Amino acid sequence: MREIKVKAPAKINLGLHVISRRVDGYHNIETIFYPINLFDVLTFKESDEFTFTSTNQEINESDNLIIKAKNLLEDETKQKIKVHIHLEKNIPVGAGLGGGSSDAALTLKTLNKLFNFNLDRKKLSELALILGSDVPFFLNPKPCFASSRGEKLEYLAIKIPYSILIINPGIHISTKWAYSMIIPKKPNTNLNDFRQKDLNAPNKLKLLIKNDFEEIVFKEYPQINGLKEKLYKMGSEFVLMSGSGSTLFAFFKDVLLGEKVRKELREEYFIFYQKTKFNF
């Protein structure tokens, strides 16, 4: 029986603006999605029935995006999918890193390949958007400017020239709650104009890149704001919350300084440290 193992990457948001509420209940946003080399690992193996197992995560079948992706493909192809899927969960849940969305996108792509459904990229993108606004990005995770719900993607030739420290304080933020609390507004800066030269100037990043969710999340969970301030005091060049939280990412020019901060914080928080550039 055939078996395929794939890696589902996490992402960070280089800025996130919530611009307006749409008539369909969603919001128009602007953001820059940037993949990082923190991965969930999914293994797909043909089977006599559908089964799903997971390491490091409890399975809620009614809520799980992997199962929803499988069911969506069955509805689309009118075929029962008999497969065993095993998820090795490494990306924190409810953290603003897109782990569930990435898992869903890789499930669509891999099952399409494993069972020769021959659905094209356009159809896979349509199915991905049904599952979630950022799921289409993970079908081809490369740095990109995203608009509308997050599904309109324009790829950017940028690479973060710093080591990246990912810090998750273990607080689950409901995306639904975050969007219900936010007041949409026109942004002061245009992320679509963001280029490599802006990334190379950390002082400009503080002026150019904002996350609209920080205000409401920090008000509800001031300890996350305190952690952001602490990271600046420890020598980070730039710190921002990813997505609707609660994860922060911090840039370090000095790899050894970033490693020192990682060691100091690792007992208290989930920490991931990316010292080298991602191979897109």
Buried (B, 14 or more C-beta within 10 A) or exposed (E): EEEBEBBBBBBBBBBBBBBEBEEEEEBBBBBBBBBBBBBBBBBBBBEEEBEBEBEEBEEEEEEBBBBBBBEBBBEBBEEEBEBBBBBBBBBBEBBBBBBBBBBBBBBBBBBBBBBEBEBEEEBBBBBBBEBBBBBBBBBBBBBBBBBBBBBEBEEBEBEBEBBBBBBBBEBEBEBEEBBEBBEBEEBEBEBEEBEEEBBEEBEEBBEBBBBBBBBBBBEBBEEBBEBBEBBEEBBBBBBBBBBBBBBBBBBBBEEEBBBBBBEEBEEEBBBBBBBEEBEE
